[in-house]
Amino acid sequence: MSMSVLTVTFLVGLALVVVSIVGGGIEIKEVKIPTLPIIPRTLSFVVGCALLAVCVLSPQILQQLSGQQSSAEAKVAAAAPGVPNKEPPFLGAAIKNHLVTVRDVKVVLRHDGKYVGPIDEQPNDSYFQAVAAFQLSRNITADGYVGPDTYAKLRESWPEYFADR
């Protein structure tokens, strides 16, 4: 079982606070933990409280430092019903790089006679089918994504539409 950076930081902070409060001086059978001097106990308390404060007040800092979610967290986030996904689906490099929008693609595909449906920013099944049909008609691999080749062919299909862009 893997632990997140937030969990580890919280546990370390908690342990440091406990060490500063107890400060040693414990004997259990043959095990003796000596009493800590005041300076290490104070430092332990300050650092422990700082770590706990970061965990409680700004956990997003630790999440940014840890990078991406673990695979288990990503699966849970993807499977959680009713929770919107933060990252949009991949629709092709041209859309990802903001060269063209889904709406623009729909407008051009409707002009070309390939798309029938609402003109909006929402990709739907008829959008993907229209993109694939357009790609087949232009001898491009029909994957339904607007990559560089598809984007170039869309521009060739209706250059006046892209003239102002």
ROSE-4610 file (N, C-alpha, C; in Angstrom, 1 decimal, always signed):
// ROSE-4610
residu = [M/M/M/S/S/S/M/M/M/S/S/S/V/V/V/L/L/L/T/T/T/V/V/V/T/T/T/F/F/F/L/L/L/V/V/V/G/G/G/L/L/L/A/A/A/L/L/L/V/V/V/V/V/V/V/V/V/S/S/S/I/I/I/V/V/V/G/G/G/G/G/G/G/G/G/I/I/I/E/E/E/I/I/I/K/K/K/E/E/E/V/V/V/K/K/K/I/I/I/P/P/P/T/T/T/L/L/L/P/P/P/I/I/I/I/I/I/P/P/P/R/R/R/T/T/T/L/L/L/S/S/S/F/F/F/V/V/V/V/V/V/G/G/G/C/C/C/A/A/A/L/L/L/L/L/L/A/A/A/V/V/V/C/C/C/V/V/V/L/L/L/S/S/S/P/P/P/Q/Q/Q/I/I/I/L/L/L/Q/Q/Q/Q/Q/Q/L/L/L/S/S/S/G/G/G/Q/Q/Q/Q/Q/Q/S/S/S/S/S/S/A/A/A/E/E/E/A/A/A/K/K/K/V/V/V/A/A/A/A/A/A/A/A/A/A/A/A/P/P/P/G/G/G/V/V/V/P/P/P/N/N/N/K/K/K/E/E/E/P/P/P/P/P/P/F/F/F/L/L/L/G/G/G/A/A/A/A/A/A/I/I/I/K/K/K/N/N/N/H/H/H/L/L/L/V/V/V/T/T/T/V/V/V/R/R/R/D/D/D/V/V/V/K/K/K/V/V/V/V/V/V/L/L/L/R/R/R/H/H/H/D/D/D/G/G/G/K/K/K/Y/Y/Y/V/V/V/G/G/G/P/P/P/I/I/I/D/D/D/E/E/E/Q/Q/Q/P/P/P/N/N/N/D/D/D/S/S/S/Y/Y/Y/F/F/F/Q/Q/Q/A/A/A/V/V/V/A/A/A/A/A/A/F/F/F/Q/Q/Q/L/L/L/S/S/S/R/R/R/N/N/N/I/I/I/T/T/T/A/A/A/D/D/D/G/G/G/Y/Y/Y/V/V/V/G/G/G/P/P/P/D/D/D/T/T/T/Y/Y/Y/A/A/A/K/K/K/L/L/L/R/R/R/E/E/E/S/S/S/W/W/W/P/P/P/E/E/E/Y/Y/Y/F/F/F/A/A/A/D/D/D/R/R/R]
num = [1/1/1/2/2/2/3/3/3/4/4/4/5/5/5/6/6/6/7/7/7/8/8/8/9/9/9/10/10/10/11/11/11/12/12/12/13/13/13/14/14/14/15/15/15/16/16/16/17/17/17/18/18/18/19/19/19/20/20/20/21/21/21/22/22/22/23/23/23/24/24/24/25/25/25/26/26/26/27/27/27/28/28/28/29/29/29/30/30/30/31/31/31/32/32/32/33/33/33/34/34/34/35/35/35/36/36/36/37/37/37/38/38/38/39/39/39/40/40/40/41/41/41/42/42/42/43/43/43/44/44/44/45/45/45/46/46/46/47/47/47/48/48/48/49/49/49/50/50/50/51/51/51/52/52/52/53/53/53/54/54/54/55/55/55/56/56/56/57/57/57/58/58/58/59/59/59/60/60/60/61/61/61/62/62/62/63/63/63/64/64/64/65/65/65/66/66/66/67/67/67/68/68/68/69/69/69/70/70/70/71/71/71/72/72/72/73/73/73/74/74/74/75/75/75/76/76/76/77/77/77/78/78/78/79/79/79/80/80/80/81/81/81/82/82/82/83/83/83/84/84/84/85/85/85/86/86/86/87/87/87/88/88/88/89/89/89/90/90/90/91/91/91/92/92/92/93/93/93/94/94/94/95/95/95/96/96/96/97/97/97/98/98/98/99/99/99/100/100/100/101/101/101/102/102/102/103/103/103/104/104/104/105/105/105/106/106/106/107/107/107/108/108/108/109/109/109/110/110/110/111/111/111/112/112/112/113/113/113/114/114/114/115/115/115/116/116/116/117/117/117/118/118/118/119/119/119/120/120/120/121/121/121/122/122/122/123/123/123/124/124/124/125/125/125/126/126/126/127/127/127/128/128/128/129/129/129/130/130/130/131/131/131/132/132/132/133/133/133/134/134/134/135/135/135/136/136/136/137/137/137/138/138/138/139/139/139/140/140/140/141/141/141/142/142/142/143/143/143/144/144/144/145/145/145/146/146/146/147/147/147/148/148/148/149/149/149/150/150/150/151/151/151/152/152/152/153/153/153/154/154/154/155/155/155/156/156/156/157/157/157/158/158/158/159/159/159/160/160/160/161/161/161/162/162/162/163/163/163/164/164/164/165/165/165]
x = [+0.8/+0.0/+0.9/+0.7/+1.5/+0.8/+1.6/+1.1/+1.4/+0.5/+0.7/+1.7/+2.2/+3.1/+2.4/+1.2/+0.4/+0.3/+0.1/-0.1/+1.3/+2.3/+3.7/+4.1/+3.8/+4.2/+3.4/+2.1/+1.3/+1.9/+2.2/+2.7/+4.0/+4.9/+6.2/+6.0/+5.2/+4.9/+4.3/+3.4/+2.8/+3.8/+4.7/+5.7/+6.7/+7.0/+7.9/+7.3/+6.0/+5.3/+5.3/+5.0/+5.0/+6.3/+7.4/+8.7/+9.1/+8.6/+8.9/+8.2/+7.0/+6.2/+6.7/+6.9/+7.4/+8.9/+9.7/+11.1/+12.0/+11.6/+12.5/+12.3/+13.3/+13.2/+12.3/+12.2/+11.3/+12.2/+11.7/+12.4/+11.3/+11.6/+10.7/+11.6/+11.5/+12.4/+13.8/+14.6/+16.0/+16.2/+15.1/+15.2/+15.0/+16.1/+16.0/+16.2/+15.2/+15.3/+15.7/+16.9/+17.3/+16.5/+16.4/+15.7/+16.5/+15.7/+16.3/+16.5/+17.6/+17.8/+16.7/+16.6/+15.5/+15.6/+16.8/+16.9/+16.3/+16.8/+16.2/+14.7/+14.2/+12.8/+12.0/+12.6/+11.9/+11.9/+13.0/+13.1/+12.1/+12.1/+11.1/+9.7/+9.4/+8.0/+7.7/+8.6/+8.4/+8.3/+9.2/+9.2/+7.9/+7.6/+6.4/+5.1/+5.0/+3.8/+3.8/+4.9/+5.0/+4.5/+4.9/+4.5/+3.0/+2.5/+1.1/+0.3/+0.8/+0.1/+0.0/+1.1/+1.0/+0.0/+0.0/-1.0/-2.4/-2.7/-4.1/-4.5/-3.6/-4.0/-3.8/-2.8/-2.5/-2.0/-2.9/-2.5/-2.1/-2.6/-2.4/-0.9/-0.2/+1.3/+2.0/+1.6/+2.2/+1.8/+0.6/+0.1/+0.9/+1.2/+1.9/+3.4/+3.9/+5.3/+5.4/+4.4/+4.4/+4.2/+3.8/+3.6/+2.2/+2.1/+0.8/+0.3/-1.0/-1.6/-1.0/-1.1/-0.7/-1.7/-1.3/-2.3/-3.5/-3.4/-4.6/-5.5/-5.0/-5.8/-6.4/-5.7/-6.2/-7.4/-7.3/-8.4/-9.6/-9.4/-10.5/-11.2/-10.4/-10.9/-11.7/-11.2/-11.8/-13.1/-13.2/-14.4/-15.4/-15.1/-16.0/-17.2/-18.4/-19.5/-19.9/-20.3/-20.7/-19.6/-18.4/-17.3/-16.7/-16.7/-16.2/-14.7/-14.3/-12.9/-12.2/-11.1/-10.4/-9.7/-9.3/-8.6/-9.5/-9.6/-10.5/-10.0/-10.9/-10.5/-9.6/-8.8/-7.9/-8.7/-8.7/-9.4/-8.5/-7.2/-6.3/-5.3/-4.2/-3.1/-3.5/-4.3/-4.7/-5.6/-6.5/-7.4/-6.7/-5.9/-5.1/-4.2/-3.6/-2.7/-3.4/-4.8/-5.6/-5.4/-5.1/-5.1/-6.5/-7.4/-8.8/-9.6/-10.9/-11.8/-12.8/-13.4/-14.4/-15.5/-15.9/-16.9/-16.5/-15.2/-14.7/-14.8/-14.3/-14.3/-15.7/-16.7/-18.1/-18.6/-18.3/-18.7/-18.2/-16.9/-16.2/-16.8/-17.0/-17.5/-19.0/-19.7/-21.1/-21.1/-20.2/-20.0/-19.6/-18.8/-18.3/-19.4/-20.5/-21.6/-21.3/-20.4/-20.1/-20.7/-21.1/-21.6/-23.0/-23.9/-25.2/-25.4/-25.6/-25.8/-25.6/-25.6/-25.5/-24.1/-24.0/-22.7/-22.4/-21.5/-21.1/-19.7/-19.3/-17.9/-17.9/-19.0/-19.1/-18.9/-17.8/-17.7/-18.7/-19.4/-20.3/-20.0/-20.8/-20.6/-20.7/-21.6/-21.7/-20.5/-19.9/-18.7/-17.6/-17.3/-16.2/-16.5/-17.7/-18.0/-17.8/-18.1/-17.9/-16.4/-15.7/-14.2/-13.6/-14.0/-13.5/-13.9/-15.1/-15.6/-14.8/-14.6/-13.8/-12.3/-11.8/-10.4/-10.4/-11.3/-11.4/-11.5/-12.3/-12.5/-11.2/-10.3/-9.1/-7.8/-8.1/-7.0/-6.1/-6.7/-6.0/-6.4/-5.6/-6.0/-7.2/-8.2/-9.5/-9.5/-9.0/-9.0/-10.0/-10.6/-11.6/-11.0/-9.6/-8.9/-8.5/-8.4/-8.0/-6.5/-5.7/-4.2/-3.8/-2.4/-1.9/-2.4/-2.4/-2.9/-4.4/-5.2/-6.6/-6.8/-6.1/-6.2/-5.9/-4.8/-4.4/-5.5/-6.1/-7.1/-8.4/-8.7/-9.8/-9.6/-8.4/-8.1/-8.2/-7.7/-7.8/-9.3/-10.1/-11.5/-12.3/-12.0/-12.7/-11.8/-10.9/-9.9/-10.4/-11.6/-12.2/-12.5/-13.0/-13.4/-12.1/-11.0/-9.8/-9.0/-9.4/-8.7/-8.4/-9.4/-9.3/-8.5/-8.1/-7.6/-6.1]
y = [-1.2/+0.0/+1.2/+2.1/+3.3/+4.4/+5.3/+6.4/+7.7/+8.6/+9.9/+10.8/+11.8/+12.7/+13.4/+13.7/+14.4/+13.5/+12.3/+11.3/+11.2/+11.0/+10.9/+12.1/+13.3/+14.6/+14.7/+14.4/+14.5/+13.6/+12.4/+11.4/+11.8/+12.3/+12.8/+14.0/+15.0/+16.1/+15.7/+14.8/+14.3/+13.6/+12.8/+12.1/+13.1/+14.2/+15.2/+16.0/+16.2/+16.9/+16.0/+14.7/+13.8/+13.7/+13.6/+13.5/+14.7/+15.9/+17.1/+17.2/+16.6/+16.7/+15.6/+14.4/+13.4/+13.6/+13.9/+14.3/+13.2/+12.0/+10.9/+10.6/+10.1/+9.8/+8.6/+7.7/+6.5/+5.3/+4.4/+3.1/+2.0/+1.1/-0.1/-1.3/-2.1/-3.2/-2.8/-3.4/-3.0/-1.8/-1.3/-0.2/+1.1/+2.0/+3.3/+4.4/+5.3/+6.4/+7.6/+8.2/+9.3/+10.5/+11.4/+12.7/+13.6/+14.2/+15.1/+16.5/+17.2/+18.6/+19.5/+20.7/+21.6/+22.1/+22.3/+22.8/+21.8/+20.5/+19.6/+19.4/+19.4/+19.3/+20.5/+21.7/+22.9/+22.8/+22.5/+22.3/+21.3/+20.2/+19.1/+19.6/+20.4/+20.9/+21.9/+22.8/+23.8/+23.2/+22.3/+21.6/+20.8/+20.0/+19.2/+20.0/+21.1/+22.0/+22.6/+23.0/+23.5/+22.5/+21.3/+20.2/+20.0/+19.9/+19.7/+20.9/+22.1/+23.3/+23.2/+22.8/+22.7/+21.6/+20.5/+19.5/+19.9/+20.7/+21.1/+22.3/+23.3/+24.6/+24.7/+24.0/+24.1/+22.8/+21.8/+20.5/+20.5/+21.5/+21.6/+21.8/+22.4/+22.6/+21.2/+20.3/+19.0/+18.2/+18.4/+17.7/+18.2/+19.5/+20.0/+19.5/+19.4/+18.9/+17.5/+16.7/+15.3/+15.0/+16.0/+15.8/+15.2/+14.2/+13.7/+12.8/+12.4/+11.5/+10.1/+9.4/+8.0/+7.3/+6.1/+5.4/+5.0/+4.6/+4.3/+5.5/+6.6/+7.8/+8.2/+8.1/+8.4/+7.5/+6.2/+5.3/+5.7/+6.0/+6.4/+7.7/+8.6/+9.9/+9.7/+8.8/+8.5/+7.8/+6.9/+6.1/+6.8/+7.9/+8.6/+9.2/+8.7/+9.2/+10.6/+11.5/+12.8/+13.8/+13.4/+14.3/+14.6/+15.9/+16.3/+16.0/+15.6/+15.3/+16.6/+16.9/+18.2/+18.3/+17.3/+17.3/+16.9/+17.8/+17.5/+16.3/+15.6/+14.4/+14.9/+14.0/+14.3/+14.3/+15.4/+15.5/+15.6/+15.7/+15.8/+17.0/+16.9/+17.9/+19.3/+19.5/+20.8/+21.5/+20.7/+21.2/+21.4/+20.5/+20.6/+21.8/+22.1/+23.3/+24.6/+24.5/+25.7/+26.3/+25.5/+25.9/+26.1/+25.2/+25.2/+24.7/+25.1/+24.6/+23.5/+22.8/+21.8/+22.5/+23.7/+24.5/+24.8/+25.2/+25.5/+24.2/+23.1/+21.9/+21.5/+21.7/+21.4/+22.3/+23.6/+24.5/+24.1/+23.8/+23.4/+22.1/+21.1/+19.8/+19.9/+20.8/+21.1/+21.7/+22.6/+23.3/+22.2/+21.2/+20.2/+19.1/+19.1/+18.2/+16.9/+16.9/+15.7/+15.7/+16.9/+16.9/+17.5/+16.8/+17.3/+17.1/+18.3/+18.3/+19.7/+19.8/+21.2/+21.7/+23.0/+23.7/+24.3/+23.5/+23.9/+23.4/+23.6/+23.1/+21.7/+21.0/+19.6/+18.6/+17.8/+16.7/+15.6/+15.1/+14.0/+12.9/+11.9/+10.8/+11.2/+12.1/+12.5/+13.3/+14.1/+14.8/+13.9/+12.9/+11.9/+11.2/+10.8/+10.2/+11.1/+12.4/+13.3/+13.6/+13.7/+13.9/+12.7/+11.5/+10.2/+10.2/+10.5/+10.5/+11.6/+12.7/+13.7/+13.2/+12.6/+12.0/+11.0/+10.1/+9.1/+9.8/+10.8/+11.5/+12.2/+12.5/+13.2/+12.3/+11.0/+10.0/+10.2/+10.4/+10.6/+9.4/+8.9/+7.8/+8.3/+7.5/+7.9/+7.5/+8.4/+8.1/+9.0/+10.0/+10.9/+12.0/+12.2/+13.2/+14.3/+15.5/+16.6/+16.9/+16.1/+16.3/+17.3/+17.4/+18.4/+18.1/+16.9/+16.6/+16.9/+16.5/+16.8/+18.3/+19.0/+20.5/+21.1/+20.7/+21.3/+21.0/+19.8/+19.5/+20.3/+20.6/+21.4/+22.8/+23.3/+24.7/+24.7/+23.7/+23.6/+23.5/+22.8/+22.6/+23.9/+24.9/+26.1/+27.2/+27.7/+28.6/+30.0/+30.4/+31.6/+31.7/+30.6/+30.5/+30.8/+30.3/+30.4/+31.7/+32.5/+33.6/+34.6/+34.8/+35.8/+35.3/+34.1/+33.4/+33.4]
z = [+0.0/+0.0/+0.0/-1.0/-1.1/-0.3/+0.3/+1.1/+0.3/+0.4/-0.3/+0.4/-0.2/+0.4/+1.5/+1.4/+2.4/+3.7/+3.5/+4.7/+5.4/+4.6/+5.2/+6.0/+5.3/+6.0/+7.3/+7.3/+8.5/+9.6/+9.2/+10.2/+10.8/+10.0/+10.4/+11.4/+11.0/+11.8/+13.2/+13.1/+14.4/+15.3/+14.7/+15.4/+16.1/+15.3/+15.9/+17.1/+17.0/+18.1/+19.3/+19.1/+20.2/+20.8/+20.0/+20.6/+21.4/+20.9/+21.6/+23.0/+23.0/+24.2/+25.2/+24.8/+25.6/+26.0/+25.0/+25.2/+25.8/+25.7/+26.2/+27.6/+28.2/+29.7/+29.9/+29.0/+29.1/+29.3/+30.2/+30.4/+30.3/+29.4/+29.3/+29.3/+30.3/+30.5/+30.4/+29.4/+29.2/+28.2/+27.7/+26.7/+27.4/+27.3/+27.9/+26.9/+26.8/+25.9/+26.7/+26.5/+27.3/+27.1/+28.1/+28.0/+27.0/+26.1/+25.1/+25.8/+25.4/+25.8/+25.3/+25.8/+25.5/+24.0/+23.4/+22.1/+21.1/+21.1/+20.1/+20.3/+21.6/+21.8/+21.2/+21.4/+20.8/+19.3/+18.7/+17.2/+16.7/+17.4/+17.0/+17.1/+18.1/+18.2/+17.1/+16.8/+15.8/+14.4/+14.1/+12.7/+12.6/+13.7/+13.7/+13.5/+14.2/+14.0/+12.6/+12.1/+10.7/+9.7/+9.8/+8.9/+9.1/+10.3/+10.5/+9.9/+10.1/+9.5/+8.0/+7.4/+5.9/+5.5/+6.2/+5.9/+6.0/+7.1/+7.3/+6.6/+6.5/+5.9/+4.4/+3.8/+2.4/+1.8/+1.8/+1.3/-0.2/-0.9/-2.4/-2.6/-1.7/-1.9/-2.0/-1.1/-1.1/-2.3/-2.8/-3.9/-5.2/-5.2/-6.4/-6.3/-5.1/-5.0/-5.4/-5.1/-5.4/-6.8/-7.6/-9.1/-9.3/-10.2/-10.6/-9.5/-9.6/-8.7/-8.9/-7.8/-7.9/-8.8/-9.4/-10.3/-9.5/-8.3/-7.5/-7.3/-7.0/-6.8/-8.2/-9.3/-10.6/-10.9/-10.6/-10.9/-10.1/-8.8/-8.0/-8.5/-8.9/-9.4/-10.7/-11.5/-12.8/-12.6/-11.6/-11.3/-10.5/-9.9/-9.0/-9.7/-9.5/-10.3/-9.8/-10.7/-10.3/-10.1/-10.1/-9.9/-11.3/-11.6/-12.9/-13.1/-14.2/-14.5/-14.8/-14.1/-14.3/-15.7/-16.2/-17.5/-18.6/-19.7/-20.8/-21.6/-22.2/-23.0/-24.2/-24.6/-25.8/-27.0/-27.8/-29.0/-30.3/-30.0/-31.1/-30.8/-31.4/-31.1/-31.5/-32.6/-33.1/-32.1/-31.5/-30.5/-29.1/-28.8/-27.5/-27.5/-28.7/-28.8/-29.2/-29.1/-29.4/-30.8/-31.8/-33.2/-33.7/-33.2/-33.7/-32.5/-32.5/-31.4/-32.0/-31.1/-31.5/-32.3/-31.9/-32.6/-34.0/-34.2/-35.5/-36.4/-35.8/-36.6/-37.0/-36.1/-36.4/-37.6/-37.5/-38.6/-39.9/-40.0/-41.2/-41.7/-40.8/-41.2/-41.7/-41.1/-41.6/-43.0/-43.2/-44.5/-45.5/-45.1/-46.0/-46.2/-45.4/-45.5/-44.7/-43.8/-43.1/-41.7/-41.1/-39.8/-39.7/-39.0/-38.7/-37.2/-36.6/-35.2/-34.6/-33.3/-32.7/-32.9/-33.2/-33.3/-31.9/-31.2/-29.8/-29.6/-28.4/-28.0/-27.5/-27.5/-26.9/-28.0/-27.9/-28.8/-28.5/-29.5/-29.3/-30.4/-30.4/-31.3/-32.7/-33.1/-34.5/-34.9/-33.9/-34.2/-34.5/-33.7/-34.0/-35.3/-35.6/-36.8/-38.0/-37.9/-38.9/-39.2/-38.1/-38.3/-39.0/-38.6/-39.2/-40.7/-41.0/-42.4/-43.2/-42.6/-43.3/-43.6/-42.6/-42.7/-43.8/-43.9/-44.9/-46.3/-46.4/-47.7/-48.1/-47.2/-47.5/-47.5/-47.4/-47.3/-46.1/-45.0/-43.7/-42.9/-42.0/-41.1/-40.3/-40.3/-39.7/-38.2/-37.4/-35.9/-35.2/-35.8/-35.2/-34.4/-34.4/-33.7/-34.7/-34.3/-35.2/-34.9/-35.6/-35.5/-36.6/-36.8/-37.8/-39.2/-39.6/-41.0/-41.2/-40.2/-40.3/-40.3/-39.4/-39.3/-40.7/-41.3/-42.6/-43.6/-43.7/-44.6/-44.3/-43.1/-42.7/-43.3/-43.1/-43.6/-45.1/-45.8/-47.3/-47.7/-46.9/-47.3/-47.3/-46.4/-46.4/-46.0/-46.9/-46.5/-46.1/-46.6/-46.2/-44.7/-44.2/-42.8/-41.9/-42.3/-41.5/-41.9/-42.8/-43.3/-42.2/-41.3/-40.2/-39.0/-39.0/-37.8/-37.9]
